[in-house]
Amino acid sequence: MFETLTKAPGDKILALMGEFAEDPRTDKIDLGVGVYKDENGKTPILNPVRKAEQRMIETETTKSYLGIAGNKGFGKSVLQLVAGDSVDHARLRIAQAPGGTGSLWVLMQLIKRARPDATLWLSDPTWPNHKPIADNAGLKTETYPYFDPTTGKVKIDELFSVLDGLGPNDVVLLHGCCHNPTGANLTNAEWDRVADSLKRTGALPLIDLAYLGFGDGLSADAYGTRKVLSSVDEALIAFSGSKNFGLYRERIGAAILLAKDPDAADIANSQMMNIIRSSYSQPPDHGAEIIRTILEDDALRAEWETELEAMRNRMISLREALVEAIRQRSNTHDFDFIAEHRGMFSLLGLPAEAVDHAKVENGVYMIGDSRINVAGIPENRVDALADALVAAAR
């Protein structure tokens, strides 16, 4: 049977990780892998996470199945975290899923069932895994303009030239905050325009909310999602707890749907439950119970928000320090957009040969499209990184 197969293409990020590991240089810098790193280059376990896990060990009484929808307390807490009071929660349904990726998979399968000939619109560029998930779900995909690499800003006029022309058979995948891979985000006023456009055209929003709290704060980062929810009859959201809770290996996410009324929500939710049951059947509990424990406990939640703010502020400080170092070396403002971007990533707009130059000559590893993980910048290597980027850009 297997003789009919050909080798699948390798993952470029995993390949880059392998190259970095084999590089013997001690001054190399890893800006490729998309995980948060602290000042010691480690992905930390947050203190409230440790406390929640200890509480679980002491109080857990069973390892029985959760049920298809997962941890109900987790679901209730995450709905409040994401939606707030923007919409009647009777119109919302949530299912725990294995990470943000699993959430996207469930929701794209649901789209295929609901509207088999729908077209999914992806930003140009977008997270590399969006299209493969859509392809596996059998969805048609198109792209809408998003990022201008020459300015480091959103192509807002070009974006709306496409968005305003869509219709009820279209699904628009939007990055709720901290756009991956660019770091360039919509303003609140632009989110207002997006919500108005979706309401007018009837296109369905699918919001990828993977970095809530990593941009400008929990409430600020939720603005776009909540504005859309308050404006449309139907919406889908893929939530991830990997980044803001530091739970990468726990694979904890949630698939959320909004319907026009509770009855319609029940029908759509029944299909979502059927999709889950016929695939991974039921989700694991560990990561969900950690998040539930934190969000339902005032002291743990306050501690989590404090640590989340520290991570966010550290990334902003690294952005500002890198921009200042580049200005001093280049005597230009060509990379000032890095300080304006938010989240873990910025897309530098460098050609492939410049990316390769930085790797070969200076041991600076970034994704081939010149996306960098700002959280991967060591504080004591900002000047060296600036030197490498300026040299590569010449």
C-alpha positions as CSV (number, residue, x, y, z in Angstrom):
1,M,0.0,0.0,0.0
2,F,2.6,2.5,1.0
3,E,4.4,2.3,-2.4
4,T,1.7,4.7,-3.7
5,L,2.9,7.5,-1.4
6,T,5.4,10.2,-2.1
7,K,7.3,12.0,0.6
8,A,5.3,14.9,2.1
9,P,7.0,18.3,2.1
10,G,8.9,19.1,5.4
11,D,7.9,21.8,7.8
12,K,10.2,24.8,7.2
13,I,10.1,26.0,10.8
14,L,11.0,22.5,12.1
15,A,13.8,22.3,9.5
16,L,15.1,25.7,10.7
17,M,15.1,24.5,14.3
18,G,17.3,21.6,13.2
19,E,19.7,23.9,11.5
20,F,19.9,26.1,14.5
21,A,20.5,23.1,16.8
22,E,23.4,21.9,14.6
23,D,25.1,25.4,14.4
24,P,28.1,25.2,16.7
25,R,28.3,29.0,17.1
26,T,27.7,30.1,20.7
27,D,26.5,33.6,19.7
28,K,23.7,32.4,17.4
29,I,20.2,33.9,17.8
30,D,17.0,32.0,17.3
31,L,14.2,34.2,16.0
32,G,12.4,31.5,14.2
33,V,10.4,29.3,16.6
34,G,7.1,30.9,17.6
35,V,7.2,30.5,21.4
36,Y,7.6,33.1,24.0
37,K,11.1,33.2,25.7
38,D,12.1,35.0,28.8
39,E,15.3,37.0,29.4
40,N,17.1,33.6,30.0
41,G,16.0,32.2,26.6
42,K,13.6,29.8,28.3
43,T,9.8,29.4,27.8
44,P,8.7,29.8,31.4
45,I,6.0,28.1,33.4
46,L,3.8,30.9,34.8
47,N,3.5,30.9,38.6
48,P,-0.3,30.7,38.6
49,V,-0.1,27.7,36.3
50,R,2.2,25.9,38.8
51,K,-0.3,26.8,41.6
52,A,-3.3,25.6,39.6
53,E,-1.5,22.3,38.8
54,Q,-0.7,21.8,42.4
55,R,-4.3,22.4,43.4
56,M,-5.4,19.9,40.7
57,I,-3.1,17.2,42.2
58,E,-4.5,17.8,45.6
59,T,-8.2,17.9,44.7
60,E,-8.7,15.8,41.6
61,T,-10.9,12.8,42.2
62,T,-11.3,11.1,38.8
63,K,-9.8,10.6,35.4
64,S,-13.1,9.8,33.7
65,Y,-14.1,11.2,30.3
66,L,-14.9,14.9,30.1
67,G,-17.6,14.7,27.4
68,I,-17.4,15.9,23.8
69,A,-17.5,19.6,24.5
70,G,-14.8,19.3,27.2
71,N,-14.4,21.1,30.5
72,K,-17.5,23.1,31.1
73,G,-16.0,25.5,33.5
74,F,-13.2,26.2,31.1
75,G,-15.8,26.9,28.3
76,K,-17.8,29.3,30.5
77,S,-14.6,31.2,31.6
78,V,-13.2,31.4,28.1
79,L,-16.4,32.7,26.6
80,Q,-16.4,35.5,29.2
81,L,-12.7,36.2,28.5
82,V,-13.2,36.4,24.8
83,A,-16.7,37.8,24.3
84,G,-17.3,39.7,27.6
85,D,-20.7,41.3,27.5
86,S,-20.6,42.1,23.7
87,V,-23.3,39.6,22.8
88,D,-26.0,37.5,24.4
89,H,-24.2,34.3,25.5
90,A,-27.3,32.3,24.8
91,R,-26.3,32.6,21.1
92,L,-22.8,31.3,21.8
93,R,-21.5,27.7,21.9
94,I,-18.0,26.5,22.8
95,A,-16.1,23.3,22.4
96,Q,-12.7,22.6,23.9
97,A,-10.2,21.5,21.3
98,P,-6.6,20.5,21.0
99,G,-5.0,23.9,20.7
100,G,-5.8,26.7,18.4
101,T,-4.9,24.5,15.5
102,G,-7.5,21.9,16.5
103,S,-10.0,24.6,17.0
104,L,-9.5,25.9,13.4
105,W,-9.7,22.3,12.1
106,V,-13.1,21.8,13.8
107,L,-14.5,25.1,12.6
108,M,-13.3,24.6,9.0
109,Q,-15.0,21.2,9.0
110,L,-18.1,22.9,10.3
111,I,-18.0,25.4,7.4
112,K,-17.6,22.6,4.9
113,R,-20.8,21.0,6.3
114,A,-22.8,24.2,6.4
115,R,-21.7,25.6,3.0
116,P,-19.8,23.1,0.9
117,D,-19.0,25.6,-1.9
118,A,-17.9,28.4,0.4
119,T,-14.7,30.3,-0.3
120,L,-12.4,31.0,2.6
121,W,-10.5,34.2,2.3
122,L,-7.0,34.4,4.0
123,S,-4.9,37.5,4.5
124,D,-1.8,37.9,2.4
125,P,0.3,36.7,4.2
126,T,-1.2,34.6,6.9
127,W,-0.1,31.8,9.3
128,P,1.3,29.0,7.0
129,N,-0.9,26.4,8.5
130,H,-4.2,28.1,7.7
131,K,-4.3,27.0,4.1
132,P,-3.3,23.3,4.7
133,I,-6.1,23.0,7.3
134,A,-8.5,24.6,4.8
135,D,-7.3,22.3,2.0
136,N,-7.8,19.2,4.2
137,A,-11.3,20.4,5.0
138,G,-12.0,20.6,1.3
139,L,-12.5,24.4,1.3
140,K,-11.7,26.7,-1.6
141,T,-9.3,29.5,-0.6
142,E,-8.5,32.9,-1.9
143,T,-6.4,35.8,-0.4
144,Y,-7.2,39.4,0.4
145,P,-4.5,42.1,0.5
146,Y,-3.2,42.8,3.9
147,F,0.5,43.7,4.4
148,D,2.8,46.1,2.6
149,P,6.4,45.0,3.2
150,T,7.8,48.3,2.0
151,T,6.0,50.3,4.7
152,G,5.4,47.6,7.3
153,K,1.7,48.6,7.5
154,V,-1.7,47.2,6.6
155,K,-2.9,47.8,3.0
156,I,-6.2,49.1,4.4
157,D,-7.7,50.4,1.2
158,E,-6.8,47.3,-0.8
159,L,-8.2,45.2,2.0
160,F,-11.6,46.8,1.9
161,S,-11.7,46.8,-1.8
162,V,-12.0,43.0,-1.5
163,L,-13.9,42.7,1.8
164,D,-16.7,45.0,0.7
165,G,-17.3,42.9,-2.4
166,L,-17.8,39.6,-0.7
167,G,-21.1,37.9,0.0
168,P,-22.9,35.2,2.1
169,N,-21.0,32.4,0.4
170,D,-17.7,33.8,1.7
171,V,-15.8,33.3,4.9
172,V,-13.2,35.8,6.0
173,L,-10.4,34.6,8.3
174,L,-9.3,37.5,10.5
175,H,-6.5,37.6,13.0
176,G,-8.1,38.9,16.2
177,C,-4.9,40.6,17.3
178,C,-1.1,40.3,17.0
179,H,-1.2,39.3,13.3
180,N,0.9,36.3,12.5
181,P,3.3,36.6,10.7
182,T,3.4,40.4,10.2
183,G,2.7,41.9,13.6
184,A,0.7,44.7,11.8
185,N,-2.7,45.0,13.3
186,L,-6.0,46.8,12.6
187,T,-6.9,49.9,14.6
188,N,-10.2,50.0,16.5
189,A,-11.6,52.3,13.8
190,E,-10.6,49.8,11.1
191,W,-12.2,47.0,13.1
192,D,-15.4,49.1,13.2
193,R,-15.2,49.2,9.3
194,V,-14.6,45.4,9.2
195,A,-17.7,44.8,11.4
196,D,-19.8,47.1,9.3
197,S,-18.6,45.4,6.1
198,L,-19.4,41.9,7.4
199,K,-22.8,43.0,8.6
200,R,-23.6,44.6,5.2
201,T,-22.3,41.8,3.0
202,G,-23.3,38.8,5.1
203,A,-19.8,37.2,4.8
204,L,-19.0,35.0,7.7
205,P,-16.1,36.0,10.0
206,L,-13.7,33.3,11.3
207,I,-11.5,34.9,13.9
208,D,-8.2,33.3,14.8
209,L,-7.6,34.5,18.4
210,A,-4.2,33.0,19.2
211,Y,-2.5,35.8,21.1
212,L,-5.1,37.5,23.3
213,G,-3.2,39.7,25.8
214,F,0.1,39.7,23.9
215,G,-0.6,43.0,22.0
216,D,-1.9,45.9,24.1
217,G,-3.8,44.1,26.9
218,L,-6.7,41.7,27.3
219,S,-9.5,44.2,26.8
220,A,-7.7,46.1,24.0
221,D,-6.8,42.9,22.1
222,A,-10.4,41.7,22.4
223,Y,-11.9,44.9,20.9
224,G,-12.0,43.6,17.3
225,T,-13.5,40.2,18.2
226,R,-16.1,41.8,20.4
227,K,-17.0,44.4,17.9
228,V,-17.6,41.8,15.2
229,L,-19.6,39.6,17.6
230,S,-21.9,42.5,18.5
231,S,-22.4,43.4,14.8
232,V,-23.2,40.1,13.0
233,D,-25.7,37.3,13.1
234,E,-23.1,34.5,12.8
235,A,-19.4,34.2,13.6
236,L,-16.7,31.6,14.4
237,I,-13.7,32.0,16.7
238,A,-10.7,29.8,17.2
239,F,-9.1,30.5,20.7
240,S,-5.7,29.3,21.8
241,G,-4.4,29.2,25.4
242,S,-0.9,28.3,24.3
243,K,0.7,31.7,24.4
244,N,-1.1,33.8,27.0
245,F,-1.0,31.0,29.6
246,G,2.3,29.5,28.4
247,L,0.6,26.1,27.8
248,Y,2.2,25.2,24.5
249,R,2.6,21.5,25.1
250,E,-0.8,21.1,26.8
251,R,-2.5,21.8,23.4
252,I,-5.5,23.7,24.8
253,G,-7.9,25.7,22.6
254,A,-11.5,26.3,22.0
255,A,-13.8,26.4,19.0
256,I,-16.5,29.0,19.5
257,L,-19.6,29.7,17.3
258,L,-22.2,32.5,17.3
259,A,-25.6,31.9,15.8
260,K,-28.5,34.3,15.2
261,D,-30.5,32.7,18.1
262,P,-30.2,29.9,20.7
263,D,-32.1,27.4,18.5
264,A,-29.8,27.9,15.6
265,A,-26.8,27.7,17.9
266,D,-28.0,24.4,19.2
267,I,-28.3,23.0,15.7
268,A,-24.8,24.2,14.6
269,N,-23.4,23.0,17.9
270,S,-24.8,19.5,17.3
271,Q,-22.8,19.3,14.1
272,M,-19.7,20.6,15.8
273,M,-20.1,17.8,18.5
274,N,-20.5,15.3,15.7
275,I,-17.3,16.4,14.0
276,I,-15.4,16.1,17.2
277,R,-16.9,12.7,18.1
278,S,-15.9,11.3,14.8
279,S,-12.3,12.6,15.0
280,Y,-10.5,12.8,18.4
281,S,-13.8,12.0,20.2
282,Q,-13.1,14.0,23.4
283,P,-10.5,16.5,24.5
284,P,-7.9,16.0,27.3
285,D,-8.5,17.9,30.5
286,H,-5.2,19.1,31.9
287,G,-4.7,22.4,30.2
288,A,-8.4,23.2,30.3
289,E,-8.5,22.7,34.1
290,I,-5.5,24.9,34.6
291,I,-7.1,27.7,32.7
292,R,-10.5,27.2,34.5
293,T,-8.8,27.2,37.9
294,I,-6.9,30.5,37.1
295,L,-9.9,32.3,35.6
296,E,-12.3,31.3,38.4
297,D,-9.9,32.3,41.2
298,D,-9.5,36.1,41.8
299,A,-6.0,35.8,43.2
300,L,-4.7,33.5,40.5
301,R,-6.3,35.5,37.8
302,A,-4.7,38.7,39.1
303,E,-1.3,37.0,39.2
304,W,-1.8,35.7,35.7
305,E,-2.7,39.1,34.4
306,T,0.4,40.6,36.1
307,E,2.7,38.0,34.5
308,L,0.9,38.4,31.1
309,E,1.5,42.1,31.3
310,A,5.2,41.6,32.1
311,M,5.6,39.4,29.0
312,R,3.7,41.9,26.8
313,N,5.8,44.8,28.1
314,R,9.0,42.9,27.6
315,M,8.2,42.4,23.9
316,I,7.3,46.0,23.5
317,S,10.6,47.1,25.1
318,L,12.6,44.7,22.9
319,R,10.9,46.2,19.8
320,E,11.7,49.7,20.9
321,A,15.3,48.8,21.7
322,L,15.9,47.1,18.4
323,V,14.4,50.0,16.4
324,E,16.7,52.5,18.3
325,A,19.8,50.3,17.7
326,I,19.0,50.0,13.9
327,R,18.4,53.8,13.7
328,Q,21.8,54.5,15.2
329,R,23.5,52.1,12.7
330,S,21.6,52.9,9.5
331,N,20.8,56.6,10.1
332,T,17.3,55.8,8.7
333,H,13.8,55.1,9.9
334,D,13.3,52.1,7.6
335,F,12.6,49.6,10.4
336,D,10.6,51.9,12.7
337,F,7.5,49.8,12.0
338,I,8.9,47.1,14.3
339,A,8.1,49.3,17.3
340,E,4.6,49.9,16.0
341,H,3.8,46.2,15.5
342,R,2.4,44.1,18.4
343,G,2.6,40.5,19.5
344,M,5.5,38.1,19.1
345,F,6.2,38.6,15.4
346,S,7.2,41.2,12.9
347,L,7.7,40.7,9.2
348,L,10.8,42.6,8.1
349,G,10.2,42.6,4.4
350,L,13.8,41.4,3.7
351,P,14.5,39.3,0.5
352,A,15.5,35.7,0.8
353,E,19.1,36.4,0.1
354,A,19.2,38.9,3.1
355,V,17.6,36.3,5.4
356,D,20.3,33.8,4.3
357,H,23.0,36.3,4.7
358,A,22.0,37.0,8.3
359,K,22.0,33.2,9.0
360,V,25.3,32.4,7.3
361,E,27.3,35.4,8.3
362,N,25.9,36.3,11.8
363,G,24.1,33.2,13.0
364,V,20.7,35.0,13.1
365,Y,18.0,32.5,12.3
366,M,14.6,33.7,11.0
367,I,11.8,32.3,8.9
368,G,12.5,32.5,5.1
369,D,9.9,35.3,4.6
370,S,11.9,37.3,7.2
371,R,9.4,36.9,10.0
372,I,11.2,37.3,13.4
373,N,10.0,36.2,16.9
374,V,10.6,39.4,18.9
375,A,10.3,37.4,22.1
376,G,13.4,35.4,21.0
377,I,15.7,38.4,21.1
378,P,18.2,38.2,24.0
379,E,18.4,41.6,25.8
380,N,22.2,41.5,25.7
381,R,22.3,40.8,21.9
382,V,20.1,43.7,20.6
383,D,23.1,45.6,19.2
384,A,24.5,42.5,17.6
385,L,21.1,41.8,16.0
386,A,20.9,45.3,14.7
387,D,24.3,45.0,13.2
388,A,23.3,41.8,11.4
389,L,20.0,43.2,10.1
390,V,21.6,46.4,8.8
391,A,24.4,44.4,7.1
392,A,21.8,42.0,5.6
393,A,19.6,44.8,4.3
394,R,22.4,46.5,2.4
